[in-house]
């Protein structure tokens, strides 16, 4: 059975900034044929749930009120990478748009719901280490 890393929120785990999930039926269906390892890099980085929304602004991760949480996001990405290496995972399904997990598109830093080209902190680190990253939208 194949094994992939997966954003925990996509499997219905209530770990998003707003205390909710974003369960995706295509991702849940994958469980029938693949082992999915759920992770939330933001929680692994020490942030609480719920938490203030954050977006990447000028190379830093800032909350809506301006608090710099970049170190939490970097710590969470590094912890996620440790899990990937421990388990020998080669692929990840991550939540599109997220400042941690976004792959190819992330929110633009204005908290307006608009996106720009780019990768979240965790997605970028995993890609740098040769992990294939896709989003729920790629399924």
N, C-alpha and C positions, 0 to 999 in steps of 0.2 A: 504494500500500500504506500502510495506517495505521501510525503509529508510537506506541508507548507506552513509558514508563519501567517498569521491572520490578525488584522485589527479586531480586537475583542468586541468592539461595538457592533461590528457587522454580523456577529453571531448572536446578538441580542443581549449582550452583557452591558449593564447600565454604567458605563464608565466615561461617557462624553462629558464635556465641560458643563452641560446643563443637567447632568444627572440622568440623562436618558440614553437610549441606545439608538442605533440606526440599522436594525436587523434587516438583512438583505436575503431574500429567499434564494437567489442564485448561489450565494455563498453558503447558506445553510444546506442546500442541495449537494454542494461539493462534499459535505461530510459523509455522504453515502459511498464515495469512492476514494476520498483522500483524508488523511489525518491532518486536521488543522490545529495549530498551536496558537491559542488566543493570547495576545499581548496588548497592553495599553502603554505605549512609551511614556505618556504624560504621567500616568500613575507611577510607573517605574522610576521616573525622574523625581518623585516626591511631591507631586501636586495632588491636592485633594479632589474629590468628586462630591458635589459639584464644585466648579471653579470658574473664575472669571474667564470669558473668552479671550483668546490670544491669537495674534497674527504676526507674521514676519514683516518687520518694518525696518528698512535700511540695514539688513543683515543681522538684526537683533529680533528676538521674540518678545513682544510687548503685550501686556494685557490691555483691555479696552481703556482702563484708567491710566495706563502708562507705566505700570510696574514691569521691570525687566525680569523675565523668567527664562532667559536664554540658557542659563546654566542647568536649570531643571530639564529643559528639552535636550540638551547635549548629554546629560547624565542618563536620561531615559533612552536615548538613541544608543549609547554605549552599552547599557544593560541589555537592550534588545539584541544588539550584535553578539553579546556573550551567549545569549540563548541560542541564536542561530548557529554559532560555532560549536557550542556544546552538543547540539542535536544533529549537526551536519545538514541543516536546512539549506536548500539551493534556490527557493522561490518564496515570494511573499505576496499576499493579497491585502492591500492596504486601502484605507478610507480616503477617497479622493477629496481634495480641497484642504485637508487638515494641515496645520503648520508642522505637525510631526510626520504624518503618514502620506500626505498628498504627493502624487507622482505625476509630473507633467503639468499640473495645474494646482495652484494654491490661492488662497484668498489674498487680495492685493494690499492688505495692511490698512485699509480705511474702514473696516468693520461695516461695509455696505453690502456684503454678499457678492461683490464682484471678484472675479478671479483673473490671475495673470499666469503666464508660463513660469514654471519653477517646480522645485521639489521641496517637500518638508524636510526637517532635520533628520529624522530617522530614515526616510526613503533615500535621501542623498547618501547617508553613511552606508546603508546596505548596498546600494548600487556601487559605491566606491570599492566595496569588498566583494564584488562579483555576484551578488545576489540578484536574481531576476525579480523585478518589482512590477506588479500589475495592480490595477484598481478593480473595485467591484464593477465599474463601468466597462471594463475590458472582458468580463465574463460573457 
